[in-house]
Amino acid sequence: MGLRSWFRRQLNGEQPRIDLVMPARVMLKPPARAGLDLSAIPAPWSVTRLQSLFEAFAHQPSSATDQAARLARHQLSKFWLAAPVDQLQPLYEGEIGDLQRLQLTGPLVLQHLATDEIRWRDQLLQGLEDPSRAAERINLLLALMTYTKPRKLSVADPLRTLPNWLLNDYCVYCEPELAAPVGLLEPARSKDPDTKTEIEPLTDRRGEDAMVWFRDEALVARMLELIQAYGADSFAEDTLKELAGLRRVLAQLWLDVETVQLQTLDQTTVGAVTRAMILSGFGSELTDDADVAARKQLSLAGADFRSPAAPAALLATLLFYPLEAVTFETTEGLPAWFVELLHELAAKSVDR
C-alpha cells in the first residue's frame, strides 16, 4: 500500500480488512520468566497400581508395604490439590474417588504419621483454615482427610458448606453423629429386582426405624440393662422375649448396612450393644421357631471370608450362637478392624 492510498483511507475512515476465514497470527515477545516451577517434574502414576499398593498393605502389612502405601497416599493427596475444582465431583464419583474411600476404610489411616507426613498434614490444615483459599477448600479437604484418623477432623457447618457428593463420606469418617450412614436409612435391596435376597428379613423394624432406637440414650441404657439382667436370671420369660426382639433388630442392621460402612456402624452404639449381647451368652438361647430359622440361615451366610459382606454376616451369626461354640481356623480375607474385634471378644470371653 502506497503512502497516498494509506492517507486516503485515513481521511475516509476506512478500517483495515479483517480476514474472516484464516486466523491472524500474532507474535508477541516472550516474558523474561513464565512463572513455571521447574524444581521437579511430576512422575506419572496408575490408579490400578495405587489400589494394589493400598490393598497390599491391608492384607500383608510390613515395613515395605507400609512405605509403598504412604508414598501412594501422598501421590493421591497431591492429585486432589491440582485437580480442577469444577471436575472434583466426577473424579470423586469415579475410580479416583474409589481410591480415596479405600484408604478411609483401610488400616493406613490408623497408623502414626511420619515426621514429613505431619508437616504435610499441617500445611494442608493451614490452607483449609485460610479464608483466602476458600475456592480450594474441597481440594484441600480431600487431600487432608487421609492424613487424619477417624473422628479427628472437622470443618465448620459441614451440612451446609460441603457438596452433597462428599457430605456422606465426610460424615461417616469425620463426624458420624451428624447423620446415619447411607444404607441404614433403607433396608438393603438386591441389585437384581428379580432375585430374592439370600437371607429372609429377620424383623420388620429395619433401617431408620431401627436406628432411632440406638440414638436414644435412655433406650440404649435399657438395652444394656436387659442384657445384664439375662446374665443374672437367664430364665425370665419377659427378658428372653425382649432380648430376642432386640437381637433380630441388631442382626438385621448388620445385614442391611453398606459394606463400606461396616466399620463405622461398629463405632456407634449398635457396635457396643452387639458386643454386649454376644458376650452375654444369649446366643445359646433360641426362643421360638423364628430364632431357629434365623440361626439356620445365618450359619451359611458368612462362609466366604473373601466377600466384603462377610463381617456383617459373621456378626449377625455370632448373635445366634454361643461365643465359645464359634471357632475360626483362619481369619485370612477379613478386614483388620474385624479381626481386632474378634480378638477383643475372645479376650473378654475368657475373662467372664
N, C-alpha and C positions, 0 to 999 in steps of 0.2 A: 504494500500500500504506500503510495507516494505521499509527500507532505501536503500537497494540495487536496488529495482525497480525504486525508485524515482531518484537515482543517474544515472541510465542507461538512463532514459527519458531525463534528463537534458543534458547528453552528446550527445544524438541523436537529440536534438532539438524538441522533441515531445511536443505538447501542450495539456493541459488538455481537456478532452472530453466535448463538449458543447451539451447539450440536446436540440434538435430542436423541441421537442414535448411539454414538460411541461416548463412553465416559471420558471425562477430561483427566489427564494425568498431572498431578500437582507434585512437584518435587520440593520438599522442604529441607532446610538444613537441619541435620540431626542435633539434638541437645548434647551437651558435654557428657551427661550421665542420664540414663533412662530410669534409674532407681531400682535396678534389679538386685536381688540378693543372690550373690554368687558364692556364698560361703559353702553351700552343699547342694549337690544335685540330688533330688529325691529319687529313691530306688523304687521300682515297680513292685507290686505285690499282688497276691491272688486271694480271692475270697475263700476258695476251696482250701488253700494252704493255711490260712489263718484259722479256719474252722478245725482243721486237723490238728493244729498246734494246741488249741484250747481243749479239744477232746482228749488229746494225748495226756495232757496234764491232769485232766479229771479222772481218767481211767488208770494211768500209770504215773503217779506223782514221783518225781525225782528231781535232783538239782538241775539236770539237763532240760527236762520238760518244763520245769518251773521257769527257768531263764528264757526259754523259747516263747512260752506263753506271755511272759512280761513284755518281751520285745514286740510280739504280735499285738498286745493290748495298746502299746504306745503308738504303733502304726495306725491302728484304727482311731485312736484318740486324735491324732494329727489330721486324719482324714476328715473327721467331723468339723474341725476348726476351719478347714479350707473348703468345705462343701458349700455350694451355692445356697443361700438362705431360702430361695424360692423352690428348691428341689429337695429340701430336707424330708418332707412327707413321703414322696415316692421312694426315696432312698431308705427311709426307716421302715417302710412297709414292705420292702423287698429283702433280698439276700443280705445286704449290708446291715439292715436292722436285725436280721436273724442272728448275725454275729454278735451284735450288742446284747441281745436278750440271752444268748448262750453264755456270755460272761456273767450277766446278772444272776443267773441261776446256777453258775458253776462255782468251784472251790477257790478260784483265784482271788475273788473279791474278799474272801475271808482271811487271806494271808496278810502279814505285815508288809508295809511298803519299804522298799529300799530307799537310801538317802536321796538319790536323784529323783525317784518317783515322788517322794514327799515334796521336793522343790517343784516338780511339775504340777502336782495337785494344788499346791499353794498358789502358783501362778494362775492356774485356771480359776481358782476360787476368787482371787483378787479381781480377775477380769469379769467374773459373774457378778460381783458386787459393785462394779464400776458403772455408774449411770451413763457415762459417755459411750459405753459399749452395749447399750440396750439392744441395738439391731442385731448383735451377735449372740444374744442371750441364749437362744436354744442351741446354737452350735457349741457354746461353752458348756452348757449343761450336759449335753450328750458326751462331750469329751471328758467331762469330770466324773460322771456317775460311776464308772467302773473303777475309779480310784478311791471310792468311798465304800465303807462297809454298809450293809443293810441298816436302815433307820438312822444313819449318821449324816444325812444331807437333807436340807430343807430350803425351799425358796419361798418368797413372800407370796401369799394368796395364790397357791398353785391352781385351785379350781377355777379361778378367773383368768389367770395370766398364761397358763400353759395351753397349747393346742390340744384338741381332742385326741389326735393320733398319738400323742405322747403321754397324755394325762394318766391313763390306766397303768402303764408300766412304771411311771413315776410313783404313783400311789402305792402300788404293790411293793416296790423296792424301798422307797424312802419314807412314806407315811401311810402305811396300810390302814390306819384308823380312819382315814378320810373317806374311804369307800370300800365296799366289799369287792373282792376280786371278781372280774368278769368270769362267768362260768358258775358262780354261786347264785347269781340272780335268777337264773333259769335252770331247770333240770336239764341234764345232758341229753342231747339228741343224736341219733345215729346220722352219719353223713349221708347214708343212702336211705331215703324215706321208705323204701320198700323192704328194708332189712330190719328185723327185730333186734333190740338190744340183747346182748348175751345174758345179762342179769336182769331179772324182773325187778321192778321197784320194790324196795323193802318197806316203804312208807309213803303216804300221800303228802306228808309235810316235807317239802323239798325247797331248794333254792333260797330265795329271800324269806319265805315263810319260816324256814328253819333258822336262818342266820340271825333273825331278830332275837331269838332266844339267847344267843351267845353274845349279844351286845348288851344284854340286861344283866347288870352286876348281881342283882338280887336273885334272878333265875339261875345264874351260874353258881352262886353260893348254895342254892337249893340243890342243884345237881350234885355238887361235891358232898353235901350233907347226906344225900341218898346213897352215894357210893360208900361213904364211911359207915352208914347205917347197915348196909349189906354186910360189911366186914364184921360188924358187931352181932348181927342177927340175920343170918343168911336164909332163914325160913319164913320171914314176914311176907305174907302174900302181897300186901299193898306195895311194899318196897320192890318186890320182884316185878310186879306189873309195871310200875313207873320206870324202873331201870330198863326193862325190856323195850319199852317205847322209846326211851332216850337212846338206847343202843342202836336201834334201827335208824333213827334220825342221824346219828353220828356216822354210821356206816354209809348211809346214802349220800351224805355230804362229801365224803371222801370219793365215792364213786362218781359224783356229778362234777366235781371241780375240774377245771382245765389242767392238764398235766404240767404245764409250765408254772402253775401257781400252787402246786402241792406243798412246796417248802414254805411258802407264805402262809397257807392255811395252817400248817403245823405251828407257826409262830403266833397264832391267835389263840383265843380261849378254847376253840374247837380242839386244838392240839393238846392243851392242858387237860381238858376233860377226857379226851380219848386216852391219854396216858393213865390217868387216874382209874378209868374204867378197866383198862387192860390189867393193871396191877392189882385191882381189887379181887381178881379171881372170878368175876361174874361170867367170864367166858365159858365156864363149866356149866352154866345154867341154860337150859332150853325150856322156856316157859310154855310154849304151845307149838302147834304144827307149823306156824309161820316161822318160828325160830329154827325148827328142824330144816325147813326148806331153804332158809337163808344160809345156814351153815353148809348145806349140800352145794348150793350154787357158788358160794364164795371159795370153797375148797379148791376149785379148779381155776378160778379167775386170775390168781397171781402166779400161776405156774411158770410163765415165761418171764424171767427176770430182765430180759433184754427189752421188754415192752416199756415205753415211757409211763404207762399207767400201772405198772407192777406195784410201786409203793402204795398207791391208793387201794388196790385190791388186797394187798397184804395187810394193811392196817385195818381195813374192814373185816378181814378174816380173823385177825387177832382178837377182835371184839367178841367173836363167837367161839373161841377155843380157849382152854386153859393155857396160860403162857408157857408153862413147863412142858406142855404136850407138843409145842411147835419147835422144831429144830431146823436149822439151815446148814446144809452141807457146804454151801458156798454162798457168798454174797456178791460174786462177780456179776457185773452188769447193773447193779443197783447204785443209785447216786450216793455220794459221800454223806450227805445230810441224813439220809435214811439209814445207812449203815450205822452212823453215830447214834441215831435214835434207838436202833435195835440193841446196841451195846448198853445204852443207858437203861433200857427196860430190863435187860438181862441182869445188870448190876443191882438195880433196885429190887428185882425179884428175889435175888439171893439174900438181901438184907431184910426182907419181910419176915 
